[in-house]
């Protein structure tokens, strides 16, 4: 008698992959695979008739074949007959009689002599043919339940994969936000950026690791369920004796299979960087050099109107009653601030609001204010400009275009006389805008402004 392993192998070779039963009248096709005659003909009949002699694919290996390649496999048919006879030859090891009875109490196949033996006396026994339908129904219910668990397992696995994708997406969004915020910070904030990205990466790996473990467990469970299902289906396809052999234990094991709920994980990103709070230190540093600046009406172009507190200037109609002092700008609507700087660091802010045009910065006291006015460092001006034509520019020569990600509502100006530097900051966000190349200041420096129509400028007092 063949061993259990070889018997199983022969049964696998003799099983039709279409109906999953032992083949009846096996037919082979050109690729070498075999099927029940009825199964393969039914398969061919259901193919779309796209050609006069359609070429179809093998249900197993997808190799192309034609109806004309079908050949009876007599050798395989003989093997199948032998398997069926082997199934019928199952007999009692103790008495040599056919195992035609099933003991309900012991859950095993017995012969008529076993039934009369002391160990089975008084037990409930039935014919194999009568016991088989009931247990087959139980096994089929077990298969149905395991299939449902398998489907649920796949759904949970798919959900977990979506969680992983969603987690990757959230991490990417958060990373882009952090990088975008840090882009405008000065070099001394770079270490903070690295720190927060490292924390985010660590949080990503921790949660992603748990999600990946959950996915692996679900994948393993899915494989176990599939293996169990295949085992039960093989029993159901075999003979009654094969089906009922140790069937109670099999049903019990199947019913004991459970699917654990995956670990519920939050997909909220906890690493958070409040970049505006980091900017506070930049603002605090700048404002430690802040000076109180008001406007000097004696330098104002005659189209400029200065408020009573000398902190706001607007552009209007020319004023005819103004004295024509040589200190007054005549070539352009400009005005100076009251401060005079010769040494040290000095910082002031200008509220530009949502104005569509302005110039602001510092200039030397001795700059020309008439028709020879040239707004560039070589002529004593270090300023930024916003205008409709060019947008934001630094008044270098040639001009330097500036590409700002956010519109500044308040501009900070830092003058370092010793270092020969003039720097500008977007105080709405705390971001650095531009620093002029190092210069040698040969004269007293003063705050400088040019005013455009409908774009008033305001000098907030220090501390506001």
Order of alpha helices (4+ residues) and beta strands (2+ residues): alpha-beta-beta-alpha-beta-beta-beta-alpha-beta-beta-alpha-beta-alpha-alpha-alpha-alpha-alpha-beta-beta-beta-beta-beta-beta-beta-beta-beta-beta-beta-beta-beta
